[in-house]
Amino acid sequence: MKPTINNFLKTIIRMQNLLVNPKKEWERIAIENLKIKQIFLKFAFSLVVFCSLISFIGVMIRQRSIGVGISMFFVSLLSLLAGIYTAAKFVDWLTPNFQLKIKSEIIFQLVIYSASIFCLFHASSKLFTTYSFLRQIILLAELYFIRILWIGTGLLLSVTDNKRPGFTIMASLLIIVLPLIFERMFSILFKLPITI
């Protein structure tokens, strides 16, 4: 149990550092030597569980239905895990198009740590009703992860300045689109109302 709590606390601290001081946190990440499995076990899984709990709480506040809340928890859990992993895999496959030879571990670090901010804001948006002003503001704040990704590409990758914007846009689109596709797919499977 202790390693799980420790990973959860480290995940929260890392997300906070990426929000407040991304450059310094990316410098810390750059010297880490983690395998893909370790990145998922030590960070991504805790992140996804945390964001899924936020989604669960949001449904409980708005609909007061334990069944729908549990379904939303699993939809969020599955869609974020599948979306982040698939986005990282696609970015890894597409890096040769940018004349980059980068280890898969670095691509997964870049995608997973950047996506953590997207996931946090996306889950937080579920605390509010679908068309509320606060939800729209939080959904707009999701895009802050692009800045974090941009800083990360400069520190983790040896990408030339003319290829960096294209690489960042490609990775950003995959990070945004794939979790949302999986969320819609799992919402249909769990018979939940489909929202953005």
Buried (B, 14 or more C-beta within 10 A) or exposed (E): EEEEEEBBEEBBEBBEBBBEEBEEBBEEBEEEEBEBEBBBBBBBBBBBBBBBBBBBBBBBEBEEEEEBBBBBBBBBBBBBBBBBBBBBBBBBEBBEEBEBEBEBBBBBBBBBBBBBBBBBBBBBBBBBEEEEEEBBEBBEBBEBBBEBBBBBBBBBBEBEEEBBEEBBEBBBEBBBBBBBBBBBBBBEEBEBEEEE
